[in-house]
Amino acid sequence: MTQLLAGNPEVQAAYTDAEKRDLEWRHRRFLEDQQIYRDAARDEGIAIGRAEGRAEADAEIVRNMKNAGFDNAMIAELTGLSLAEIERLN
């Protein structure tokens, strides 16, 4: 291969261009993969934040209903939370 490249500048240029195209393709693919990982991490963070916010809101609702005199069964019926969740939120 080196003899072919050394004796023919057109073949050498084409071979070098193919290497460059391959490296550019690999680099673009790497950057695309990194963007996919960042997007997935952001989406996961948003989902975790929403779940935490929802849990805090549920806890506040349960506390307010308990303070208003509702029992756990009534709270479960009105909120859709299970009795175990209500006990955990106390």
C-alpha positions in Angstrom: 0.0 0.0 0.0 2.8 2.4 0.8 4.3 1.8 -2.6 1.0 2.6 -4.3 0.7 5.8 -2.2 4.2 6.9 -2.8 4.1 6.5 -6.5 0.7 8.1 -7.2 -0.2 11.5 -5.6 -3.8 11.2 -6.7 -4.3 7.9 -4.9 -2.5 9.4 -1.9 -4.8 12.4 -1.8 -7.9 10.2 -2.2 -6.7 7.9 0.6 -5.9 10.9 2.9 -9.3 12.4 2.1 -11.1 9.2 3.0 -9.3 9.2 6.3 -10.3 12.8 6.9 -13.9 12.0 6.0 -13.9 9.1 8.4 -12.4 11.2 11.2 -14.9 14.0 10.6 -17.8 11.5 10.6 -16.5 10.0 13.9 -16.2 13.4 15.4 -19.7 14.4 14.3 -21.1 11.1 15.7 -19.3 11.7 19.0 -20.8 15.2 19.3 -24.3 13.9 18.4 -23.9 11.2 21.1 -22.8 13.7 23.7 -25.9 15.8 22.8 -28.1 12.8 23.2 -26.6 12.0 26.7 -27.1 15.7 27.8 -30.7 15.7 26.6 -31.4 12.4 28.4 -29.8 13.7 31.6 -31.8 16.9 31.4 -35.0 15.0 30.9 -34.2 12.7 33.8 -33.5 15.7 36.0 -36.8 17.4 35.0 -38.7 14.2 35.8 -37.0 13.8 39.2 -37.8 17.5 40.0 -41.4 17.0 39.0 -41.8 13.9 41.1 -40.2 15.6 44.1 -42.5 18.6 43.6 -45.5 16.4 43.4 -44.5 14.5 46.5 -44.1 17.8 48.4 -47.5 19.0 47.2 -49.1 15.6 48.2 -47.5 15.9 51.7 -48.8 19.4 52.1 -52.3 18.4 51.0 -52.3 15.4 53.4 -51.1 17.6 56.3 -53.8 20.2 55.6 -56.5 17.5 55.4 -55.4 15.9 58.6 -55.4 19.3 60.3 -59.0 19.8 59.0 -60.0 16.5 60.7 -60.1 14.1 57.7 -59.2 10.5 58.5 -56.8 8.5 56.3 -59.6 6.6 54.5 -61.3 9.8 53.4 -58.0 11.4 52.4 -57.2 8.3 50.3 -60.6 8.5 48.6 -60.4 12.2 47.9 -56.7 12.3 46.7 -56.3 8.9 45.1 -53.3 8.2 47.3 -53.0 4.8 48.9 -53.2 4.4 52.7 -49.5 3.4 52.7 -48.6 6.7 50.9 -50.7 8.7 53.3 -49.0 7.1 56.3 -45.6 7.7 54.7 -46.4 11.4 54.1 -47.3 12.0 57.8 
